[in-house]
Each structure stands twice: as structure tokens, then as C-alpha cells.
């Protein structure tokens, strides 16, 4: 068996763990607090499209305290209280601007929102979720000034490296936009995260695995994996109910084997924040993996890694 002390990320888990990454960086557990600042998306308001991405359902991911009618400060306070019941050890927090595209306002308004979040007690930084076509040099220059005294990371909805898939889901940008945005931000010293969806219609398992080398070449700090989940009241969810045979959704066992194979090929310097998405069952059309909590899924993935004696980056070639 492999000597787990040799893993290059400095801890004994078989993947570059997000929780351990922040423990090493800050010396303690850090908890993310989601907020909804009332942003929209250029793919919804007609700027580049309408209807949004065919898979999108922000309601499925927003915690109950996240309401755009509430001031940011109130959402942060309620979010801290919400998470204290589950994560009592957390004393420091990152405010996660999560819903829709959180750089899609004039810079003066962004500064006000970000500043309000950073002024909350216990907050040590920002996680800003957005689209790759909604960052520019002016925004990056401002985030550089924030980085002088606080933690900031941009999370981009990359979703796929294949333009055909991005077009099919009405994403409204190509993969080149993701590469350009990540390179622009990383060159300025801004950490970058990416979201990927596994199982989009038209993508084979081999194509998904092949994307690991493409993703690994990007200057990413973190990554989140999501199995394709079909939500109620979405275009894709409706399409599935009409034509389920057009989709190739992962079963639980298939997904565990797949994500282990993907992780083997992933750049070991990239921190894995999530292996899969998790939403309340009331939002879900398919697939159903039963009453499985995310922590249990991670244990199953790590058990599979141990069984195969494998780890993140085992087959990654620089």
C-alpha cells in the first residue's frame, strides 16, 4: 500500500481536501456562509439570452435564510447561526456570494456589497461566484486591492470544456471565455475555482475523463464536481420527463468509480472542494441516490480509493 505521508498536499487524505487546505492556510476550520445579494444573469435578462441555462435552479442550492430582500449583514448573521448548529468548531467565515452572477453590477455597487460582507464579525474573506464572461481588468484590479488585506477567490461556472455541450445547455459563452477569465484572474494573483458538471447530454464518459487533462492545465486553486441533477421547473428537467432515453445519468456506483478515475488524472495541486452536488429531494426529478448525505458519499469515494490504492494525480502528467 502507498505511504500516505508522501502525498504532496501535506495531509494524509487521498485527495487534496478543501477542509484541510483551509486548516493549513488559516490554522482552524473555516465555514462558508452563502448570501443572495439579488444579482441576476445576462443569460436571463436578455443581454446575451433569456431563460438561463437549461439545468439551472438556484432555489435548489440557496439556504432558507438567503433572501435578497434581507441586507447582506443580516444574511451573514443568520448564516453563522444556521451553521453553528452543525459546525460548532468554525470561528472564521468566508461570505459566499452564490446566487446567479455575482459580478454582474456596476463596480461601485459591487464594492458596497463586498464591503458590507467583509465588515461582519468573524468574516475573513469572500468567495464570489460568477460567469467567466463577467470579469474584466477593472474588476480584477479592485479585487487585487482586497487581496492585500483579506482572502478573495473567484468561482467560475465552467460546467464543461466542450463548446457543443455549452451551446446545448444555453450557457451563452464558450470554453475559451473560461480559460481567458481564469488566466486573467490568476495572473493578477486572484485564486480561482471552477465548477464542472458530469453527465451533460451528448458527452460520453470518455470525453468527460479526457477533460481532466484540459482542466489540469488551468491555473486553478479549487474545483467542484457536480453530477448532472435534473430539477423540477427547469428546461432540462422537463426534457428528461418527456425523453428520459436522451439522458445517461450516473447511478451512485457508476459515479463513485467515475469520479475516482477522474481524480486520478487531475492535477494534484488543485484543491477538490466538492465531489458531487447535494440538494433537498423536493427539488429533484432525477437521479435519486436515496437518503445519502454528502459526507457519507465522500467516505465511499475515499474507501474506493483505498481499495484501488489510488490517489489524486496518480496518472496526471505535467
GICORVEN-V744200 format. One record per residue. N is the residue number from 1. RES is the residue in three letters. SS is DSSP state (alpha for helix, beta for strand, coil for the rest). OMEGA is omega in whole degrees, 0 to 359 (* if undefined). Layout:
# GICORVEN-V744200
n:res:ss:omega
N:RES:SS:OMEGA
N:RES:SS:OMEGA
This chain:
# GICORVEN-V744200
n:res:ss:omega
1:UNK:coil:182
2:UNK:coil:173
3:UNK:coil:186
4:UNK:alpha:178
5:UNK:alpha:183
6:UNK:alpha:183
7:UNK:coil:192
8:UNK:coil:182
9:UNK:coil:168
10:UNK:coil:173
11:UNK:coil:194
12:UNK:coil:178
13:UNK:coil:186
14:UNK:coil:173
15:UNK:coil:182
16:UNK:coil:192
17:UNK:beta:179
18:UNK:alpha:181
19:UNK:alpha:179
20:UNK:alpha:178
21:UNK:alpha:181
22:UNK:alpha:174
23:UNK:alpha:179
24:UNK:alpha:183
25:UNK:alpha:188
26:UNK:alpha:178
27:UNK:coil:181
28:UNK:coil:175
29:UNK:coil:177
30:UNK:beta:183
31:UNK:beta:176
32:UNK:beta:178
33:UNK:beta:180
34:UNK:beta:172
35:UNK:beta:176
36:UNK:coil:185
37:UNK:coil:175
38:UNK:coil:177
39:UNK:coil:169
40:UNK:coil:185
41:UNK:coil:179
42:UNK:coil:177
43:UNK:coil:177
44:UNK:coil:188
45:UNK:beta:177
46:UNK:coil:180
47:UNK:coil:173
48:UNK:coil:180
49:UNK:coil:177
50:UNK:beta:177
51:UNK:coil:180
52:UNK:coil:177
53:UNK:coil:187
54:UNK:coil:180
55:UNK:coil:197
56:UNK:coil:172
57:UNK:coil:182
58:UNK:alpha:180
59:UNK:alpha:182
60:UNK:alpha:185
61:UNK:coil:184
62:UNK:coil:173
63:UNK:coil:186
64:UNK:coil:182
65:UNK:coil:184
66:UNK:coil:176
67:UNK:coil:184
68:UNK:coil:177
69:UNK:coil:181
70:UNK:coil:173
71:UNK:coil:180
72:UNK:alpha:181
73:UNK:alpha:180
74:UNK:alpha:179
75:UNK:alpha:179
76:UNK:alpha:180
77:UNK:alpha:180
78:UNK:alpha:179
79:UNK:alpha:177
80:UNK:alpha:179
81:UNK:alpha:179
82:UNK:alpha:184
83:UNK:alpha:179
84:UNK:alpha:182
85:UNK:coil:181
86:UNK:coil:186
87:UNK:coil:187
88:UNK:coil:182
89:UNK:coil:183
90:UNK:coil:178
91:UNK:coil:180
92:UNK:beta:191
93:UNK:beta:169
94:UNK:beta:178
95:UNK:beta:184
96:UNK:beta:172
97:UNK:beta:196
98:UNK:coil:192
99:UNK:coil:178
100:UNK:coil:191
101:UNK:coil:195
102:UNK:coil:165
103:UNK:coil:188
104:UNK:coil:172
105:UNK:coil:174
106:UNK:coil:186
107:UNK:alpha:180
108:UNK:alpha:178
109:UNK:alpha:177
110:UNK:alpha:180
111:UNK:alpha:181
112:UNK:alpha:181
113:UNK:alpha:181
114:UNK:alpha:181
115:UNK:alpha:179
116:UNK:alpha:179
117:UNK:alpha:184
118:UNK:alpha:180
119:UNK:coil:180
120:UNK:coil:182
121:UNK:coil:177
122:UNK:coil:182
123:UNK:beta:183
124:UNK:beta:179
125:UNK:beta:185
126:UNK:beta:167
127:UNK:beta:188
128:UNK:beta:179
129:UNK:beta:182
130:UNK:beta:175
131:UNK:coil:180
132:UNK:alpha:179
133:UNK:alpha:181
134:UNK:alpha:172
135:UNK:coil:177
136:UNK:coil:185
137:UNK:alpha:181
138:UNK:alpha:178
139:UNK:alpha:181
140:UNK:alpha:179
141:UNK:alpha:178
142:UNK:alpha:180
143:UNK:alpha:174
144:UNK:alpha:179
145:UNK:alpha:177
146:UNK:alpha:182
147:UNK:alpha:179
148:UNK:coil:182
149:UNK:coil:180
150:UNK:coil:179
151:UNK:beta:177
152:UNK:beta:173
153:UNK:beta:174
154:UNK:beta:175
155:UNK:beta:183
156:UNK:beta:171
157:UNK:beta:178
158:UNK:beta:174
159:UNK:beta:179
160:UNK:coil:175
161:UNK:coil:185
162:UNK:coil:183
163:UNK:alpha:179
164:UNK:alpha:178
165:UNK:alpha:180
166:UNK:alpha:178
167:UNK:alpha:182
168:UNK:alpha:182
169:UNK:coil:176
170:UNK:coil:184
171:UNK:coil:176
172:UNK:coil:172
173:UNK:coil:179
174:UNK:coil:181
175:UNK:alpha:177
176:UNK:alpha:177
177:UNK:alpha:178
178:UNK:alpha:179
179:UNK:alpha:182
180:UNK:alpha:182
181:UNK:alpha:181
182:UNK:alpha:179
183:UNK:alpha:179
184:UNK:alpha:182
185:UNK:alpha:182
186:UNK:alpha:179
187:UNK:alpha:179
188:UNK:coil:179
189:UNK:coil:178
190:UNK:coil:176
191:UNK:beta:182
192:UNK:beta:172
193:UNK:beta:179
194:UNK:beta:173
195:UNK:beta:176
196:UNK:beta:176
197:UNK:beta:177
198:UNK:beta:177
199:UNK:coil:179
200:UNK:coil:181
201:UNK:coil:177
202:UNK:coil:180
203:UNK:coil:176
204:UNK:coil:177
205:UNK:alpha:179
206:UNK:alpha:178
207:UNK:alpha:180
208:UNK:alpha:179
209:UNK:alpha:180
210:UNK:alpha:181
211:UNK:alpha:181
212:UNK:alpha:180
213:UNK:alpha:178
214:UNK:alpha:178
215:UNK:alpha:183
216:UNK:alpha:181
217:UNK:coil:180
218:UNK:coil:179
219:UNK:coil:182
220:UNK:coil:172
221:UNK:coil:184
222:UNK:beta:175
223:UNK:beta:174
224:UNK:beta:174
225:UNK:beta:176
226:UNK:beta:167
227:UNK:beta:178
228:UNK:coil:175
229:UNK:coil:182
230:UNK:beta:187
231:UNK:beta:175
232:UNK:coil:176
233:UNK:coil:172
234:UNK:coil:180
235:UNK:alpha:183
236:UNK:alpha:176
237:UNK:alpha:178
238:UNK:alpha:178
239:UNK:alpha:180
240:UNK:alpha:181
241:UNK:alpha:179
242:UNK:alpha:185
243:UNK:coil:183
244:UNK:alpha:181
245:UNK:alpha:179
246:UNK:alpha:184
247:UNK:coil:176
248:UNK:coil:185
249:UNK:coil:180
250:UNK:coil:163
251:UNK:coil:181
252:UNK:alpha:181
253:UNK:alpha:178
254:UNK:alpha:184
255:UNK:alpha:179
256:UNK:alpha:180
257:UNK:alpha:181
258:UNK:alpha:186
259:UNK:alpha:173
260:UNK:alpha:178
261:UNK:alpha:179
262:UNK:alpha:182
263:UNK:alpha:177
264:UNK:alpha:184
265:UNK:alpha:185
266:UNK:coil:174
267:UNK:coil:183
268:UNK:coil:178
269:UNK:coil:180
270:UNK:coil:181
271:UNK:beta:178
272:UNK:beta:180
273:UNK:beta:179
274:UNK:beta:173
275:UNK:coil:185
276:UNK:coil:175
277:UNK:coil:179
278:UNK:coil:180
279:UNK:coil:175
280:UNK:coil:184
281:UNK:alpha:183
282:UNK:alpha:180
283:UNK:alpha:197
284:UNK:beta:170
285:UNK:beta:181
286:UNK:beta:354
287:UNK:coil:175
288:UNK:coil:177
289:UNK:coil:179
290:UNK:coil:184
291:UNK:coil:185
292:UNK:coil:176
293:UNK:coil:185
294:UNK:alpha:181
295:UNK:alpha:179
296:UNK:alpha:178
297:UNK:alpha:179
298:UNK:alpha:178
299:UNK:alpha:179
300:UNK:alpha:178
301:UNK:alpha:179
302:UNK:alpha:176
303:UNK:alpha:178
304:UNK:alpha:176
305:UNK:alpha:178
306:UNK:alpha:180
307:UNK:alpha:181
308:UNK:alpha:187
309:UNK:coil:182
310:UNK:coil:184
311:UNK:coil:180
312:UNK:coil:177
313:UNK:coil:183
314:UNK:coil:181
315:UNK:coil:177
316:UNK:coil:178
317:UNK:coil:183
318:UNK:coil:*
